[in-house]
Amino acid sequence: MATDGDETVLMAIISVCEEGSARMPELSVGAADFAIMRRACLFYLADHGGVDTIRHDVVSIVVAGERQAELRHSISAWQWA
């Protein structure tokens, strides 16, 4: 859990370790994953009073070789305000 201004942020971290990979693992996030993100946000809201806005981000890390990695941060894969 993190905060971004007044927003509470939950994150899913997806990683792939494939030499020479150009694959973007965040593209494999589907409807079932979004349902899990929604449920996680709603459970967080139920357990923590005073949260007005919450979102779920996806961070993907592709390790493509020795000392080579690409990071992508998809903001607001799921959001509730």
N, C-alpha and C positions, 0 to 999 in steps of 0.2 A: 504494500500500500504506500502511496505517495500522495503529495498534494501539488496542485498547479494553481496558484492563486487561491480561490475559494473552492475549487473542485477537488474532490477526493478521486484518486486514480488507482484502479487495480490494473495489473499487467499480466499478460500471458507472454512468456518467453519461449520462442520456438527456435531450435538450433539444428543445423545440418553440418556435418563434417564430411565433405567430399572434395577430394583434390580436383581442382579445375572446375568446380561447380559454378554454374551461373543461375542455378535454380533459386527461386524466391519462395521460401517456405510459408510466408504469410499468405500467399495465394491459395494455399491448401486449406485455409480456414473456411469451414462451411457452415451450413445451417445448424448442425448439432453443436458446433463450437460457439456460435452466437447464442444459442439457448443456454449453454453453460455459463457464458459471460453474463447474460441477463440474470440468471439465477444467482450467481456469485454477488452481483451488485445488489440484488434485492435482499439476499441474506445479510450482506454488510449493512444495508440500510436498517434492517430489522434489529440488528445487534448494536448499532451505534446511533444514538439519538443526536439530533442537531446537524445532520448532514443534509444540505439542501441540494447539492448537485454531485453526481457520481458518474464516472465513465470508466470504460475498460479499454485499454490500449493493447496493441500487439507489437511486440519487439521481436524481430527476426535477426538471427545471427547466422551467417554462412561462413564457415571456416573452409577456405578454398585451397589452402596450402600452408607451408611453413611461413609463419609471420604474416599471413594474409587472411583478412576477414572483412566481411561487409556487414554493416548493421543498418537495419531499417526500422524506424519507429512509426507505426501507423496510429495516429491519434484518433481517439473516439471511434473505435470499432463498434462499440455499443455505448449509448449515453442516456442518462435520465436526468431531467431537471424539473 
